[in-house]
Amino acid sequence: MSDQFVSDLVNAALMALIPVAIGAVGYLAKMVVAYLKAKTNAEAYAMIEKVAATVVASVEQTLASEEGQVKKDAAVALVQAEALKRGITLDVEQLENAVEAAVLRLRLESK
């Protein structure tokens, strides 16, 4: 009789642990996906920062006589076009931030 009790107890414990194990696997899968997304986004943004630096230097030379906003709009459009070619989608604020950071770096380097 005690063997049956132990067997029933082990079966009940296993049945209770299965949903917990499934939940843990699901949680780990979500964390891995979030990590990969963050890493991919960081790599994509680093690429955009490099593109922005190149574009800003080019716009500074080609549109030297234009106002700041005209240059910024041109740079944002060029960076966005290059990002789309590379399959990277960023919102306008992120693109503007990358361009402004590139402008700041260019100004600091030229001093």
GIPETA-V349437 format. One record per pair of residues at least 12 apart in sequence whose C-alpha atoms are under 6 Angstrom apart, sorted by sequence separation. I is the first residue (numbers start at 1). J is the second residue. D is the distance in whole Angstrom. If there is no record, write none. Layout:
I	J	D
I	J	D
This chain:
52	79	6
52	99	5
49	98	6
53	102	5
